[in-house]
Amino acid sequence: MSAERIIATHPRTAAMTRGGSDFTPLAKQIRDAGLLRRRYGYYWTKLIAVPLVVGALVVCFIFVGDTWWQLFTAAGFAVLFTQIAFLGHDAAHRQIFLSGRWNDWISLILGDLFVGMSYGWWQHKHTRHHANPNKEGADPDIDLPVMSFTPEQAARRRNAATTWLIRHQGVFFFPILLLEGLSLHASSVRRVSQRQHIDRRWVEIAFLFVRIGGFVTLIFLVLSPGIGFAFLGVQLGLFGFYMGVSFAPNHKGMPLVPAGLQLDFLRRQVMMSRNVRGNRFVDVLLGGLNYQVEHHLFPSMPRPHLRRAAPVVAEYCRRIGVPYTEAGLFASYAIVVRYINRVGLGERDAFACPLIVERLSI
C-alpha cells in the first residue's frame, strides 16, 4: 500500500448511520459549481471526428495494401476503437445530451456500429456494476470465469488441475486481456441472439452484422489470408488489452463488500473505487475512467468536468472521514496484480477495509 495514497484513513462509524445524507451537501456543491452542465461543444467535436477518423484510417488501410506494415494499422484501429468505446460509455451514462433517447442512439451507433460491442449487453452488465461495485454476488465485474477475485471464488475453482494456475493467476492477468476483444464481440453477438429482453434488438443485430461482417470482409479483400489473420490478431488483442488495462485499476484490489452488508451511497461508491493520478495525457489515455470515484458518484457528469470535481470530492471526503483512494497508473497495476495473487494464494482478507471490518463487528 505504500505506492497508494489514501486520504482520510480514520472513517467514523457514526457517519454510516446517517444514510445517504452525507451525499446531499456534496451533490449541491458540485451542482452549484456548474460541474453537471452539458459540454455540447466538446462532445459534438468528438462525435463529428469519429466517422472522419475512421474513414481516414480505412482509406489508409486500403492504400497501404497487402503488406506486413498493416500490423501498425491494426494497432491504430485498436486504439481508435477503444477511444470510441470511451465515448459510447459517456453517452450511455447520459453525459452528452439531456435526451435519454439521443444518448441511447449515440451509444448504439458508437458501440454496435463502430466498435462491434452490443450496447444492450454492456448496459445490463454495467448498470449492475455501478449499483454495487465490488459487492460479492452483485457486481458482475468481480465474477469472471477465468480469474478469481474473491477468496470464495478461488476456493470453489481450486482442484488438482487448477491449483497451480490459481496460485499464480496474477502472472496471467495481463496476457488474458489479449483475449478480451474477442470476448467482447462474442458476448455481444450471443446477447442479441438469445431470448432475453433487449431494446432495439434488430437494430443491434443489423449494426453488429455491418460492423463485424463488414470489417472482416474488408480485411480479407485487401490482405492475403496470412497477413489478414495476423492483422485481426493484433487488432483484437490490442483492443482487448487496452480496454482491460483502462478498467482494471478502477476497483480491483479495493475492498470487497460482503453480500449482506449495506452501505450508504457515498461510501459504497467512494470506498470501493480508486482514482489514477496523472496529467491530461492520462485523462485522454483512460477516457476519463481515471476519475473513477467522481464517475461513480456522478455518472452523468461530462468527462471534461471530472478533473475539476476530483479535488472537491477529495476535500469533502477528508472532512467527513471517508477514505478517498488514488494511485499512480503503474502503481495501480502493481496493486491489482498483488491483490489477485493474494486471492489465489488463499488469503481470506486480501484487502481489508477498516470501515467494513468495524461495521461487521457492530
C-alpha positions in Angstrom: 0.0 0.0 0.0 3.0 2.4 0.1 2.5 3.3 -3.5 -1.1 4.2 -2.9 -2.3 7.4 -1.3 -5.4 7.2 0.9 -6.9 10.4 2.1 -8.7 10.3 5.5 -7.9 6.9 6.9 -9.9 7.2 10.0 -13.6 6.8 9.0 -16.2 7.4 11.6 -18.6 4.6 12.2 -21.3 7.0 13.4 -21.3 8.6 10.0 -22.6 5.4 8.5 -25.9 5.6 10.3 -26.8 8.8 8.5 -27.8 7.0 5.4 -27.4 9.0 2.2 -27.5 12.4 3.8 -23.7 12.8 3.5 -24.0 12.8 -0.3 -26.6 15.7 -0.4 -24.2 18.5 0.6 -21.6 17.2 -1.9 -24.1 17.0 -4.7 -25.2 20.6 -4.0 -21.6 21.8 -4.0 -20.9 20.0 -7.3 -24.1 21.3 -8.9 -23.5 24.9 -7.7 -20.1 24.8 -9.3 -21.6 24.0 -12.6 -19.9 20.7 -13.0 -23.0 18.9 -14.1 -23.8 21.2 -17.0 -23.6 19.7 -20.5 -20.5 20.2 -22.7 -22.0 20.1 -26.2 -19.1 21.7 -28.0 -16.7 19.1 -26.5 -18.8 16.2 -27.4 -20.0 17.4 -30.8 -16.4 17.8 -31.8 -15.7 14.2 -30.8 -18.9 12.8 -32.5 -18.1 14.5 -35.8 -14.4 13.4 -35.6 -15.4 9.7 -35.2 -16.6 8.9 -38.7 -13.9 11.2 -40.2 -11.0 9.5 -38.4 -12.4 6.0 -39.0 -12.9 6.8 -42.7 -9.3 8.2 -42.9 -7.9 5.1 -41.3 -9.9 2.8 -43.7 -8.5 4.8 -46.6 -5.0 4.4 -45.2 -5.6 0.7 -44.8 -6.7 0.3 -48.4 -3.8 2.5 -49.7 -1.1 0.6 -47.7 -2.3 -2.7 -49.3 -1.2 -6.3 -48.7 1.9 -5.8 -46.6 3.1 -6.6 -43.1 3.1 -2.8 -42.4 -0.6 -3.2 -41.9 0.1 -4.5 -38.4 0.8 -0.9 -37.4 -2.6 0.0 -39.0 -4.1 -2.8 -36.9 -2.7 -1.1 -33.7 -4.2 2.2 -34.9 -7.6 0.6 -35.2 -7.3 -0.9 -31.8 -6.6 2.4 -30.2 -9.3 4.2 -32.2 -12.0 1.6 -31.4 -11.1 1.9 -27.6 -11.4 5.7 -27.7 -14.8 5.3 -29.5 -15.9 2.9 -26.8 -15.0 5.5 -24.2 -17.2 8.0 -26.0 -20.0 5.4 -26.1 -19.6 4.9 -22.4 -20.1 8.6 -21.9 -23.3 8.6 -23.9 -24.6 5.5 -22.1 -24.2 7.4 -18.8 -26.2 10.4 -20.2 -23.2 12.6 -20.2 -23.7 14.0 -23.7 -27.3 15.0 -24.2 -30.3 15.7 -21.9 -32.4 13.4 -24.0 -32.2 9.8 -23.0 -33.3 8.8 -26.5 -30.4 10.8 -28.1 -27.9 9.2 -25.7 -29.3 5.7 -26.4 -28.9 6.1 -30.2 -25.4 7.6 -29.9 -24.5 4.6 -27.7 -26.0 2.2 -30.3 -24.2 3.8 -33.2 -20.8 4.1 -31.4 -20.9 0.8 -29.6 -22.6 -1.5 -32.1 -21.8 0.1 -35.5 -18.3 1.4 -34.9 -16.9 -0.8 -32.1 -18.8 -4.0 -32.6 -20.0 -4.2 -28.9 -23.6 -4.6 -28.0 -25.0 -1.6 -26.1 -27.8 -3.6 -24.6 -25.4 -6.3 -23.3 -23.0 -3.7 -21.9 -25.7 -1.6 -20.3 -27.2 -4.5 -18.5 -23.8 -5.6 -17.1 -22.5 -2.1 -16.3 -25.7 -0.9 -14.6 -25.4 -3.8 -12.1 -21.7 -2.9 -11.5 -22.5 0.8 -10.7 -25.3 -0.2 -8.3 -23.0 -2.4 -6.2 -19.3 -2.0 -7.0 -17.1 -4.8 -5.6 -20.1 -6.4 -3.8 -19.9 -10.1 -3.7 -22.7 -11.8 -5.6 -23.9 -8.5 -7.1 -21.1 -7.0 -9.1 -20.6 -8.9 -12.4 -17.1 -7.3 -12.8 -15.7 -9.5 -10.0 -17.4 -12.7 -11.2 -15.4 -13.7 -14.3 -14.9 -17.3 -15.4 -11.1 -17.1 -16.0 -10.0 -15.2 -12.9 -10.8 -15.4 -9.2 -11.3 -12.0 -7.5 -12.6 -13.3 -4.1 -11.3 -16.0 -1.8 -14.6 -17.9 -2.2 -14.2 -18.0 -6.0 -10.6 -19.2 -5.7 -11.6 -21.9 -3.2 -14.5 -23.0 -5.3 -12.5 -23.3 -8.5 -9.4 -24.9 -7.0 -8.8 -28.6 -7.8 -5.9 -30.8 -8.7 -5.7 -29.4 -12.2 -6.2 -25.7 -11.4 -4.4 -25.1 -8.1 -1.1 -24.0 -9.6 -2.8 -21.7 -12.1 -4.9 -20.1 -9.4 -2.0 -19.6 -7.1 -0.1 -17.8 -9.9 -3.1 -16.1 -11.5 -1.6 -12.6 -11.2 1.0 -13.6 -13.8 -1.7 -14.4 -16.3 -3.9 -11.4 -15.7 -2.5 -9.1 -18.4 -1.9 -11.8 -21.0 -5.5 -12.9 -20.6 -6.6 -9.4 -21.5 -5.4 -10.0 -25.0 -8.5 -12.2 -25.5 -10.8 -9.6 -24.1 -11.5 -8.0 -27.5 -12.7 -11.3 -29.0 -14.7 -12.0 -25.8 -16.5 -8.6 -26.1 -17.5 -9.3 -29.7 -18.6 -12.9 -28.9 -20.6 -11.8 -25.8 -22.3 -9.1 -27.8 -23.4 -11.5 -30.6 -24.5 -14.0 -28.0 -26.6 -11.5 -26.2 -28.5 -10.2 -29.2 -29.1 -13.8 -30.4 -30.6 -15.0 -27.1 -34.2 -14.7 -25.9 -33.6 -12.3 -23.0 -35.2 -8.9 -23.4 -33.1 -6.3 -25.2 -34.3 -3.0 -26.5 -33.9 -2.4 -30.3 -32.7 -6.0 -30.8 -33.0 -5.8 -34.6 -31.1 -2.5 -34.8 -28.3 -4.1 -32.8 -28.2 -7.2 -34.9 -28.0 -5.1 -38.1 -25.3 -2.8 -36.7 -23.2 -5.7 -35.4 -23.6 -7.5 -38.7 -22.4 -4.5 -40.6 -19.6 -3.7 -38.3 -18.2 -7.2 -37.7 -19.0 -8.7 -41.0 -18.0 -5.7 -43.0 -14.7 -5.2 -41.2 -13.7 -8.8 -41.6 -14.7 -8.7 -45.3 -12.7 -5.5 -45.9 -9.6 -7.1 -44.3 -9.6 -10.2 -46.5 -10.5 -8.2 -49.6 -7.3 -6.1 -49.1 -5.0 -8.6 -47.4 -3.8 -12.1 -48.1 -5.0 -14.8 -45.6 -1.8 -14.9 -43.6 -1.5 -11.1 -43.2 -5.2 -10.8 -42.7 -5.3 -13.2 -39.7 -2.2 -11.5 -38.3 -4.0 -8.2 -38.7 -7.1 -9.5 -36.8 -4.9 -11.0 -34.1 -3.1 -7.7 -33.5 -6.2 -5.5 -33.7 -8.4 -7.7 -31.4 -5.5 -8.4 -29.0 -4.5 -4.8 -28.5 -8.1 -3.6 -28.4 -8.9 -6.1 -25.6 -5.7 -5.3 -23.8 -6.3 -1.5 -24.0 -9.9 -1.9 -22.8 -8.8 -4.2 -20.0 -6.0 -2.0 -18.6 -8.3 1.0 -18.7 -10.9 -0.6 -16.5 -8.6 -2.8 -14.3 -7.2 0.0 -11.9 -10.7 1.2 -11.0 -11.8 -1.3 -8.5 -9.6 -4.4 -8.5 -7.7 -4.6 -5.2 -10.2 -2.3 -3.4 -12.3 -3.6 -0.5 -14.8 -6.3 -1.2 -18.3 -5.8 0.2 -19.9 -8.9 1.8 -23.3 -9.8 0.2 -25.3 -8.9 3.3 -23.6 -5.6 4.2 -25.4 -2.4 3.4 -23.5 0.9 2.9 -24.9 4.3 2.1 -24.5 5.6 -1.4 -21.5 7.9 -0.8 -19.4 5.2 1.0 -20.5 2.5 -1.3 -19.2 4.4 -4.3 -16.1 6.1 -2.9 -14.6 3.4 -0.8 -14.7 0.7 -3.5 -13.2 2.9 -6.2 -9.7 4.0 -7.0 -8.6 7.1 -8.9 -5.5 7.1 -11.1 -3.3 10.1 -10.7 -1.8 11.7 -13.8 -1.8 14.6 -16.2 -4.2 15.4 -19.1 -2.5 12.7 -21.2 -3.6 10.1 -18.7 -7.1 11.6 -18.9 -7.2 11.0 -22.6 -5.4 7.7 -22.4 -8.0 6.3 -20.0 -11.0 8.1 -21.3 -11.7 9.8 -18.0 -12.0 6.5 -16.2 -9.1 7.5 -14.1 -11.6 9.7 -12.1 -13.5 6.6 -11.0 -14.6 8.0 -7.7 -16.2 11.0 -9.2 -17.7 9.0 -12.1 -19.4 6.6 -9.7 -20.7 9.5 -7.6 -21.9 11.5 -10.6 -22.3 9.1 -13.6 -23.9 11.7 -15.8 -21.1 14.3 -15.2 -19.5 15.2 -18.5 -16.0 13.8 -18.8 -14.2 17.3 -19.0 -15.6 18.2 -15.6 -14.2 15.2 -13.8 -10.8 16.7 -13.3 -12.2 19.8 -11.7 -14.6 17.7 -9.5 -11.8 15.5 -8.1 -10.2 17.9 -5.6 -13.7 19.0 -4.4 -14.7 15.4 -3.7 -11.4 14.5 -2.1 -11.6 17.5 0.3 -15.2 16.7 1.2 -14.3 13.1 1.9 -11.4 14.2 4.0 -13.7 16.4 6.1 -16.3 13.7 6.8 -13.7 11.0 7.3 -14.3 8.8 4.2 -11.2 7.1 2.6 -10.6 8.5 -0.8 -8.0 6.4 -2.7 -5.8 7.3 -5.6 -2.6 5.8 -7.0 -0.2 6.3 -9.9 -1.0 4.4 -13.1 1.7 1.7 -12.8 1.4 1.6 -9.0 -2.3 0.8 -9.5 -1.4 -2.1 -11.8 1.0 -3.5 -9.3 -1.7 -3.3 -6.6 -4.1 -5.2 -8.9 -1.6 -8.0 -9.6 -0.6 -8.2 -6.0 -4.2 -8.5 -4.9 -5.1 -11.2 -7.4 -2.1 -13.2 -6.4 -3.0 -12.9 -2.7 -6.5 -14.1 -3.5 -5.1 -17.0 -5.5 -2.9 -18.0 -2.5 -6.0 -18.3 -0.4 -5.7 -15.3 1.9 -9.1 -14.6 3.3 -8.7 -10.8 3.8 -6.7 -9.9 0.7 -7.6 -6.3 1.2 -9.4 -5.5 4.5 -11.1 -2.1 4.8 -11.1 -0.7 8.3 -14.6 0.7 7.9 -16.1 -2.6 6.7 -14.3 -4.5 9.4 -15.6 -2.1 12.0 -19.2 -2.2 10.6 -19.2 -6.0 10.7 -18.1 -6.0 14.3 -21.0 -3.9 15.4 
